[in-house]
């Protein structure tokens, strides 16, 4: 694409390459068609120039009115080219704003007109041309008329034309051939649409012009579509500007207040904290972007908002980072469509109001379960179980598929227990070499084997003294090595390799596996006596496909985190991308989701994450078809009742009996689904 630009008193052409992603970036649709005005107006025009009267009523009224104004203004009908120019300094600022704002619009329009012998121009509200773009051949013809930046294309300057009509009348206009007032322009046709600011003020005009022999069939609709898209971009820019000003005002206001202020988004992430709040929490610079649960007992408030979203209601909070502080939380923008946001205020030297009590076990550390993201009922119950288990000294066995967050739960249980200030020692049993298991777990004395450290070394059991020992992938420990765990788990004592002294250790045991230990015991691959020592309390961590309500929450949180880490803006996730994420089965669970979001963030380059930015395997393995449930196999029975029954059964199988999800996928209410299921099960 070439751009006509002014250099002193002459115009020059500059080649401007198109970005690879420009063609469809703006997202508006051009369609429709419009023809030229038709008819030879030459005789009508010549008669008007001689007599000053219009004898043919077929001439459109806006054009006839413009001819009369041009005669009254003394416009020369034989003007060879534009003779009025504005200094480039007067229009450079607006021209640069337009070029940056509407690059995508220009590229879309160019793709539509590049083979039709047309060019496009944008003028400001007084008719001064800001920018002229198109193919080289048509720009050379435009140069003969001085149809470039700085030229004044008003009615007074160049007579009747689409730009001046669109600006004066405030509506789209098309002027073809002899409808132009000036003879030099009658070899051209032009189509223009006005552009208005969000406040209704005239901003300028988008015009598509070319010789009358060019294809003008869609020019007017293209100009209208481009003008409307530029108006949308102006609105977004205006909103962004107002948002920045509002943010600066709020920042100044909150920074001058004698209380700490924090803003929390719908996912429980702290999006703002004034300097006093950071000082009171003792985490200067580390508060923004963190989870609110890391600093406050927030769960009760979050649940209350779920239950009472019709009316904002504040409540006191317990500050975990500094219980002496007085903290209160108040929701705002609490509608379902806007999400749930909240403001927390902090004060020192004021008696703390008693926070609402819950049946959740008290947490001894500031970050017990704050790293676990969830809003689903199933995960809520799981976290509640873990909170209660944290208060017991009994051994806990965590069971869950790969990637469900077993170590995250183990750490949270440790941090919520009485041992939170002591070490948390994780051990991956599946990664320990067979010959080093004993020395890694129990330690060794000086000279125990070749290569041993001179002073000896404590093992994992000793390192976990007074804390928590986490044995991950316990099922992967070789059978002959499992017997070595029995004594330490039974009497909490170990003997180092090469040593004779028995060392007492005080630890809390948490183990984890993704395999069925009952089946392993039945096959002889796992010791039964070891199973009963580790299986005092058991916690089942649900896979991601069984808590689909959490997928968007987790995805958006990690996208925002990754964008912050990469120094990129977060452009959000498109509806189609969210649909793909919610429909996928996630065999790798949360770990796979996080890795997929990292891939998508890198592919989106700070823009909105679309479905094509997601890994290909997610898009190729979406569970549901466009209709909502998995496609039915080939069938020959076309009875409607029978087909309905098969669809309902397919939906229930797909959603594992979840009536609410099945009803949503089928597009009916849950009560209706219950009625249909009863009808299927008890046919007349």
PyMOL commands that set and color helices and strands:
alter all, ss='L'
color gray80, all
select helices_A, chain A and resi 42-51+61-73+88-101+103-113+136-144+155-158+162-169+177-179+183-185+219-255+275-281+292-294+299-307+377-390+406-415+429-431+434-442+460-463+474-476+479-482+484-491+517-523+528-534+544-546+548-566+575-583+589-604+611-613+616-620+640-654+659-666+670-681
alter helices_A, ss='H'
color red, helices_A
select strands_A, chain A and resi 2-7+10-15+118-124+129-134+173-176+188-196+202-211+260-264+270-273+315-317+326-332+341-347+396-399+424-428+443-444+457-458+468-472+493-495+502-504+508-513+537-540
alter strands_A, ss='S'
color yellow, strands_A
deselect
rebuild
show_as cartoon
